[in-house]
């Protein structure tokens, strides 16, 4: 059990660092009020989650432990849904209705499409 927790913590640390880096790079590159950094992380996370699920359940036989480490540890730390919710609330509180609606639409609908794409790509591997 301790072995699994250590691996999950390490995967979570890596996911957190990658999330912080990617969101920062994207947000600094576009420099707008819209939370593009979080959107890119969430959409990338949806794609990667779908890809990992398909690969883990597909042709490659990964242990349940590996699945937990990757999906709960790494992906749980990498994706930023709570940040997405907070940033959307902040846009609403600032009366940025169009940006809030765009954020909700982009991350939910495009995220679902990205997840399906990841599943499809993963099944092709």
Secondary structure, 3 states (H helix, E strand, C coil): CHHHHHHHHHHHHHHHHHHHHHHHHHHHHHCCCCCHHHHHHHHHHHHHHHHHHHHHHCCCCCCHHHHHHHHHHHHHHHCCHHHHHHHHHHHHHCCCHHHHHHHHHHHHHHHHHHHHHHHHHHHHC
